[in-house]
Structures are given as C-alpha cells and as structure tokens.
Amino acid sequence: MFMLRRASWRAVPKIPTVRSPRRYMGSVSAIDSAIFRTLFGTDEIRKVFDDRAYLNRCVDAETALARAQSRCNVIPSHIGDVVTSKAEGAELDFDRIRRETEIVGYPILPLIRQLSAVCGDEAGRYVHWGATTQDIMDLASMLQMKQGLEIVERTLKSVIKNLESLSREHRDTPMAGRTHLQHALPITFGHKCAIWLSGFQRHLERLEQLKPRALMVQFGGAAGSLASLGSGDDGIRVRKEMARDLGLTDPPITWHVARDGVAEITNYLALVGGSLGKLALDIIIMSSNELSEVSEPFVPHRGASSTMPQKRNPISSEVILAASKILRSNASLVLDGMVSDFERASGPWHLEWVAVPESFVIAVGALNQADFALSGLVVNSNAMLKNLYSTRGLIVAEAVMMGLAPYVGRGKAHDIVYEACKESIENDTSLLDALQTRSEVTSKISTEDLAALCDAKNYLGSCGLMVDEVLAGSK
C-alpha cells in the first residue's frame, strides 16, 4: 500500500505496524521487541535467523550429509533418500531440544536423537555419520547467511535504484558543499547523492566477490581431519558432493578454526552499515530547521514529539545511524572470534551465535529504513539555493583566488582574497563589494568577470560529469 503526499512527491510506503505483539512480549532485545522490532529489522530477515529456521537448517545439513554419503557409497545408497524424506516435515520437539541443549551446551546431539528416531532403526543409525557438532552448526549458519545475503542484495539494489533516481534528478541542483560543518565550495545535490551511490555500488561488487570465497561448506569431523571416514578420499568426496548439493563453495581444507569467511561476511555488513550511517548523518543535519534542505517522507505522526506538535524528527535516519554503530560493534566481535585455540575453539566461536544473526537483522532493517527514506525524500532546492547564497559570495572565494592567480601568483592571490573575506565578514558586506574596493583586483579583472566569479552557480566544477560517470557504472 502507498500513501501519496503531493503530485510532485514520490509514492511512499506505509510504515509497517506490529500485528500480534503478544508473541514477542518476552523479548529483551530491541530487534525482537514488540515495541521496537519494526524499526530495527524486518519480518522476512528475522524468519531466516529465528530458532525454528536455525534448527531447520541444521536438519538440512544432516540430510545433505546423508545424501552426499549415499552418492559417494560411504553409506548404503538408499539411506540418503530415506533420511531426507523422513526428516523433512518431521515434527520436532523444540521444547525438549531447548532443555537438552541447556545440559549439553549445543543443540546438535539433542537434534540427532530425535532425527535418528524419526528415520527408524536402519536409516537412523547413519544420521550424522562421521560428522561433529560444529560441522552441522557451521553449515546451518552458512545456509542462513546465504539466504540472508540474498535479502541484503535485493534491498541494497532497491536503495541503489533510489539513489540513482535522486542523482539523476538533482544532477544540476546547486547547494553548499560543507567541510568541518562550514561552507566550503558549491556542489550539486546530485553530486552528493552520487557519492552515496558510489559506495553502495562498490558494496554490490564486494558482495559478488565474497560469495564464492566466504560461503563455504563445512565437513571435517572431530578435529577437522575427516578421519572418521577413513584414510582415503571418502571424506573429501563427501564434502565436495555436499557443496554441490547445497550451492556452497568446497574449501580445500576444514575451516573449524579459520573463521575469516564468517568475519568477512559480518564485516561486509558493517561496511554497508558505515555507508548507511554516513548517508543518515547527512540527512539528519540537512533536515535541521536552520538548513531545511531535505526531509524524510511525510507520514502522519512519523517523528512526532509527545510535547512539541511542530516536530518531524528524521526517525529513519536516526535508526540507521544507531544500526551502523551496532554493526561496527558486532564486526569487532567476529574479529575477536577469529582468534581460536588449536583445532576447536574453547569459547570465541560462541560470539558468532550472537553477532551474526543480529548483524543480518540490523543490516536489513537499516537498508529497509534507507529504502523508505530515499524513496520519498523531500528535496527543498529553494532552501539549498538560499543557503548557498547565504554567505554572500564567501563560498566561492577559491574561484576568485584562482581567477586572480594567473596575474599575481597563487600565494599572493590567496592573501588578497583572504583579506577581502575578512572585510566582508567584519563589515557584513558581500565578497563582491569587498573585492571591488581593492585596486589589485579591479585592475586585473573586469567588473563583469568579477561578478561572474562571485556567483556560486558558476563554480560547480565537474560535479555533473562525475554524476554521469557514477550513473554509467550502475548495472
């Protein structure tokens, strides 16, 4: 459903609402909270990483293992199909798994007990054949991350599409470029949007590159040697078949304690979050009353205050900014998790159980908020122009300096224009007025040329051309 704001404004999606909060009342996390959950995530990504989804992926890992071993004649050839047919759709006792996980410390042994019983005496004995708990848990996580990255990619492409539209539409919309929060030089709003866009274009490229490198199948047995399947190549053949079956990369060696793939994926999400955070911070500042250059899409009561009726806070950008910080924090957790002892970590691995699901939910939630904000971003080009001229020419002091430099040298030109800027500020006059009192300027540059140099719209450099280059780079 869409809400229309004005004929000239884009269609803006309605803000999602919580339909059945009772289910979530026990949560202590913002990402699963009945109150905050729609701000920090989406139902789609949450379903990929919830408890049932995780155990279903563990079942997928066990059935893929059985199928691969049957095809490789490691176990009887019919067992893989039996295990798969019996396990798929089996009613698992989740409460029992929870209770037994508390005792064991991991959910796989409790799961195997139930799967083995479901598969019957003959097939049940081959469930989890030669595998170790971490094989199944890593593989389940990989399947979740694979599905999660598909959602990330789709939402990222939507954000890119919105930024392409803004960059194209505002290619030549002049505004003040700012450094250290002060006027620096004129730019265009399209140029600003294209800078945001270029980062997300690279994120899309990074995503394509990391998939075959980081989404790896896991099967190594107790200490990663695959000794449980003998001294030959049976284990390696099974692993290759599992990779083919599940659409994952087959690594040359077990990665139980080589966690760079998981770290790369989680840090990739943090990189996306960093770009989102930069975009959000710009929007927040540009939304201030003093600037009023942009505002987030209007939805009644969105960003409202409990006491100040006039408020329209940039809520999506604020959530995105918070999300970007959470993602960077989680990135450090998985980097810490890379430092594992010997052939099986004694604790660092557990950090991923917290950081990976949360990072995916937070990242997709932030992308979703950005998609909403950008799809109907209100751009006040008149305010941009007013702000651009608010310093009465000071923003193009460089233009005057560069115009004067061929006559007196760059250093001398800088000093002359610096003194003129000082006079402009102290006497509350325009830069042009201050310059016209200086014979060292007027003797070199005509009144018409000087006025042109002091007009901010004439000093946009290659902004438009760079916007064109960025748009040409979109797939």
Beta strands, then each sheet from edge to edge (+ up, - down):
strand 1: 2-3
strand 2: 12-13
strand 3: 174-179
strand 4: 182-188
strand 5: 294-295
strand 6: 378-379
sheet 1: 1+ 2-
sheet 2: 3+ 4-
sheet 3: 5+ 6-
end
